[in-house]
Amino acid sequence: MAKQYGMVIDTTRCMGCQTCVVACKVSNETPGDLYWGHVFSLDGDTVYRPTGTFPSVKMNFRPTLCNHCASPACVANCPTGAMAKRDDNGAVVVDQEVCIGCGTCVESCPYDVPQIDEEANVSSKCTMCFDRLDNDHRPWCVQACPAEARFVGDINDPESEVAKYIAEKGAKPYLEENGTAPSVYYV
């Protein structure tokens, strides 16, 4: 089976600190208001506002990034072929030399991940730091996480740390019903 980079995020460990978001932004030098990762509240519309009443209050978070889907809608609908899935590792990437900034990928993605870089007028999104993974380094978001809530690797290799963690914890993709076969899982 072909290599498929993927990630599992253990939301029971995530404290919503946004370190993953900042590490990604700074390390990938995304311009302006462009962020490849986000952290959302699972307990209400406002991040950092607990729900419930004392002593049963809670704050839970879902960090998000590109799902590097096995059947990505952004790739299927890109009119120029700029959005593509790499054969060697399964990462979904944008060839910004080919991208015309039409926004079809933005409209096609059921996870609202690709964004248009207004300065360059091209699509921009998480690469899962495939270049770092290819050189045995973890993605910036994984490396920076103080709670060690993220695990990354080849999800098609049953012996990989990430595949074992997914199996052990019963992790599931977010919005699996979209039919894109996401490669990011959540506990």
Summary of the structure (lengths in Angstrom):
residues: 187
radius of gyration: 16.5
end to end distance: 24.5
largest distance: 54.7
contacts: 579
relative contact order: 0.25
helix: 22%
strand: 20%
